[in-house]
């Protein structure tokens, strides 16, 4: 499942999709997130991404993995992050 757009890719990038040799997390309901080189602890902590449509101007959208969901090591989509809220 290496299709779609990667979070942070430029709007006018002719190839905004994932690179096959990188590791990605699927943001459920959104793009992929490049997590290549992240430690297990960093993936476990989830992520706060800048979001143009946050509840707060300049806010961040929070995404976390669900416990018990499978993870696949190596390149490709290795896990899923689920939206868990917004923060200022």
TAPE-V982912 format. One record per helix or strand. SS is the DSSP state (@ for helix, = for strand). FROM is the first residue (numbers start at 1). LEN is the number of residues. If there is no record, write none. Layout:
SS&FROM&LEN ; SS&FROM&LEN
This chain:
=&6&1 ; =&23&5 ; =&32&3 ; @&40&6 ; =&47&4 ; =&60&5 ; =&76&12
